[in-house]
């Protein structure tokens, strides 16, 4: 994603996202990529280590979400919530995030 778009999505300022991404770069989770058509654009691209860390974190995150919902909702409520969330995911795919081509 473009760094400016990441900043908007996570509600950080341009300098805030720069500091965040600099730390991720130093840790080897993100790298910078240039845009072939606009030299002003800089992309933040997950490295293989970054993808691995994301997968690791998402596993524990999803387990915590599952535990939270199952502790508060019965099976019928969970089924209803699932149907509603699926409806939110339907429609156009304007928010899809794809990395720039190599």
PyMOL commands that set and color helices and strands:
alter all, ss='L'
color gray80, all
select helices_A, chain A and resi 3-9+14-26+48-72+75-89
alter helices_A, ss='H'
color red, helices_A
select strands_A, chain A and resi 30-34+42-46
alter strands_A, ss='S'
color yellow, strands_A
deselect
rebuild
show_as cartoon
